Amino acid sequence: MRGIVERARIEPGQAVVEVGPGLGSLTLGLLDAGVHLGCIELDEKLADLLPQTVAAKGFDPDSFALTQGDALKVEQLPRPAAASSDATALVANLPYNVATPIVLTMFARFDSLRSALVMVQKEVAERLAAVPGSKIYGAPSVKTAWYGSAALAGTISRQVFWPVPNVDSALVRIQRDRVADPAEPAREDVFRLIDAAFAQRRKTLRSALKPALGTTQVVDAALEAAGIEPTRRGETLVISDFIRLAAAASGLR
């Protein structure tokens, strides 16, 4: 947990959000680093216990806030009384079965978040940070790139956990550093094409995009306008390609 805190590149006084704090191991490490920490915990019993754990360790209650609920449904970040702003960093050991939806939802919903360092299943971390052309490059990779850059920040052996799980873990760092064009299409329009392109990886774009765009004629026109060969596959496109393609498709409506 100390290693996660160190690699999160957080500073004393910074507002941070943690999803799924559980018994509070990472929570205590983050508070010890001097941040103002808001936690989101789904489990009611764990949510009841965590404030007691924080108080027992002598941390300032004004530097801690807790929301009991589903991180995929929360509309407002928990904000400690001492924090002067909403959280700018997400640092968490995420539930592995919903890790990708949580990361993408948090970045989509909360513009204040500028960075994330999360521990997830190793394969998930590799997919989020994957580059075009690799076998693991897919929709999560491109959707993450909509917000910025992602990179592996270390691996964690399964042997450090008890009981020992059947998977290895890894840290992935995401920075919201993509400079968006004010005139670019809406995220939902771009993501719709990303989902279509990767729904059946072996299909060419000319075939894969038809369900999203309606007809082969529209697909051909959009690809031509975006300067993308129709025989390419989704795994060869970067986020800027999908943005151009969505803009071209929008112009054909």
Steps between C-alpha positions, in 0.01 A plus 500: 500500500789737570629425150164595349495827693854583387426428135177699505702825493267672742584794722399603853177697491392355166140381466490128415221247451526128577249246369448178694708571812385180671667464838704815441860389442554738208275759664734529798802521271344785304400690813849451638629672184301808600231502233135596541333171423149415384404131487220320318409162649219275380487264798292649783677316781845599376379858451385506863836371626735720298436832682566321828830366364603847382408656836682229695821584314470864600449658158321834470132423425483816286747336259277199443158452341308189408218427259328163535383399156583366156787686333330445165197694619651774718432845354715699743844426640531480880675818611663532843433820693868596478516464120486818294400318182364172369743212461765540233637145527351153520711253697347160562525126518199441279260206506636300210167405343396863444838674481477625142143638530595679821807666348315613187193613694701702750688684225183556300297631792752706695706754307698589811685166478833560329670171577445147624720229642305180547582141583314258277540152358822494296321417175264795550790738563672378185182552296451854629857590407516302173608658171349453151587179323545287809272204570373654823425843352126549508209724591624565858839607361350752258242631746772560757698687235201735456593644839877478471801276536520171687806301605584209724644615831610168646391142557394341827547133577201296603709376792458826693129428546323263734338284396717479188282583195519330162611817321788744512440869551648814349491874539394720211540877492268718293555870437226723363734669256330478161428846365145490367382705204187697599347410163556126526203259520339401829665223695189282466516516119868406497455217750210359296734455204773357721259238635389410148855474368601254771174304526644251249874557483559300182259708293623788287373844590275497194309205649538572871366855489180424310288431814604836644468709185208329331604428142809401308471821300520714813790295633692539173435874488604551862820298459589688182436837663714400799781374277484145637529192280184286525707180510666597827389352832417678822817378670709719267326829583602752765258728682554786253388269217176422680443870569544584130273214406225610739527857370472376142198284584333792674540712189311239294184510710 
